[in-house]
């Protein structure tokens, strides 16, 4: 049974890596450049900051 899970996990990882590589190739063809200071870990950071600012304005 553990061998089946290991096989499935390896296949999942292989497919996920292939998907990520495909995305990287697609983004490389765009004119937009990805800057090193771009934070991809939190794509909603700007939205959260705007929401926080709006909350602060309504509290005053």
Residue frames as qw, qx, qy, qz and C-alpha x, y, z in Angstrom:
[[0.000, 0.883, 0.470, 0.000, 0.00, 0.00, 0.00],
 [0.279, -0.795, 0.088, 0.531, 2.75, 2.57, 0.79],
 [0.421, -0.089, 0.598, 0.676, 4.25, 1.90, -2.64],
 [0.198, 0.669, 0.635, 0.332, 1.00, 2.98, -4.31],
 [0.163, -0.941, -0.212, 0.207, 0.96, 6.25, -2.35],
 [0.431, -0.546, 0.354, 0.625, 4.59, 6.88, -3.21],
 [0.376, 0.225, 0.674, 0.595, 3.90, 6.29, -6.90],
 [0.063, 0.829, 0.528, 0.173, 0.87, 8.58, -6.86],
 [0.300, -0.872, -0.031, 0.386, 2.78, 11.30, -5.01],
 [0.446, -0.305, 0.490, 0.684, 5.70, 11.14, -7.45],
 [0.275, 0.467, 0.669, 0.508, 3.31, 11.37, -10.39],
 [0.091, -0.921, -0.374, 0.063, 1.52, 14.33, -8.80],
 [0.381, -0.723, 0.180, 0.548, 4.87, 16.11, -8.25],
 [0.431, -0.005, 0.610, 0.665, 5.95, 15.42, -11.82],
 [0.156, 0.689, 0.613, 0.354, 2.70, 16.81, -13.21],
 [0.224, -0.921, -0.216, 0.236, 2.86, 19.87, -10.93],
 [0.432, -0.508, 0.346, 0.660, 6.44, 20.63, -12.00],
 [0.347, 0.277, 0.659, 0.607, 5.45, 20.32, -15.66],
 [0.003, 0.853, 0.505, 0.129, 2.57, 22.74, -15.06],
 [0.326, -0.846, 0.002, 0.422, 4.84, 25.27, -13.32],
 [0.449, -0.225, 0.507, 0.700, 7.42, 25.04, -16.12],
 [0.246, 0.557, 0.649, 0.456, 4.67, 25.65, -18.68],
 [0.132, -0.935, -0.316, 0.093, 3.55, 28.75, -16.78],
 [0.423, -0.648, 0.235, 0.588, 7.12, 30.06, -16.67],
 [0.403, 0.091, 0.618, 0.669, 7.47, 29.59, -20.42],
 [0.104, 0.763, 0.574, 0.280, 4.20, 31.43, -21.02],
 [0.246, -0.924, -0.133, 0.261, 5.19, 34.37, -18.82],
 [0.515, -0.385, 0.375, 0.668, 8.57, 34.60, -20.57],
 [0.351, 0.383, 0.608, 0.600, 6.85, 35.41, -23.87],
 [0.043, -0.908, -0.416, 0.031, 5.06, 38.50, -22.51],
 [0.348, 0.686, -0.077, 0.635, 6.40, 42.02, -22.88],
 [0.478, -0.807, 0.109, -0.330, 5.94, 42.70, -19.17],
 [0.465, 0.383, -0.693, 0.395, 8.97, 42.05, -17.02],
 [0.744, -0.587, -0.319, -0.029, 8.73, 40.42, -13.63],
 [0.091, 0.765, -0.419, 0.480, 10.80, 42.47, -11.24],
 [0.521, 0.056, -0.776, 0.350, 12.68, 40.76, -8.41],
 [0.074, -0.050, 0.541, -0.836, 10.91, 42.88, -5.79],
 [0.630, -0.173, -0.337, -0.678, 7.47, 41.64, -6.87],
 [0.299, -0.196, 0.820, -0.447, 5.91, 39.64, -4.04],
 [0.550, -0.021, -0.659, -0.513, 4.13, 36.62, -5.44],
 [0.206, -0.101, -0.899, 0.373, 3.60, 35.11, -2.00],
 [0.098, 0.561, 0.615, -0.545, 0.74, 37.52, -1.27],
 [0.207, 0.338, 0.552, 0.734, -1.00, 38.63, -4.48],
 [0.210, -0.797, -0.499, -0.266, -3.70, 40.44, -2.46],
 [0.498, -0.313, -0.304, 0.749, -1.25, 42.55, -0.44],
 [0.042, 0.127, 0.157, 0.978, -2.20, 45.74, -2.28],
 [0.447, -0.486, -0.531, -0.531, -5.89, 45.02, -1.91],
 [0.616, -0.504, -0.533, 0.288, -5.43, 44.33, 1.80],
 [0.352, -0.164, -0.162, 0.907, -3.55, 47.62, 2.26],
 [0.171, -0.287, -0.318, -0.887, -6.32, 49.53, 0.49],
 [0.570, -0.524, -0.587, -0.235, -8.94, 47.82, 2.63],
 [0.565, -0.389, -0.435, 0.583, -6.99, 48.64, 5.79],
 [0.158, 0.021, 0.018, 0.987, -6.70, 52.31, 4.75],
 [0.361, -0.412, -0.454, -0.703, -10.43, 52.45, 4.11],
 [0.622, -0.520, -0.577, 0.097, -11.16, 50.96, 7.53],
 [0.444, -0.248, -0.283, 0.813, -8.89, 53.55, 9.18],
 [0.052, -0.199, -0.205, -0.957, -10.72, 56.38, 7.39],
 [0.507, -0.486, -0.521, -0.486, -14.13, 55.13, 8.53],
 [0.617, -0.420, -0.552, 0.371, -13.00, 54.77, 12.15],
 [0.288, 0.000, -0.178, 0.941, -12.04, 58.45, 12.45]]
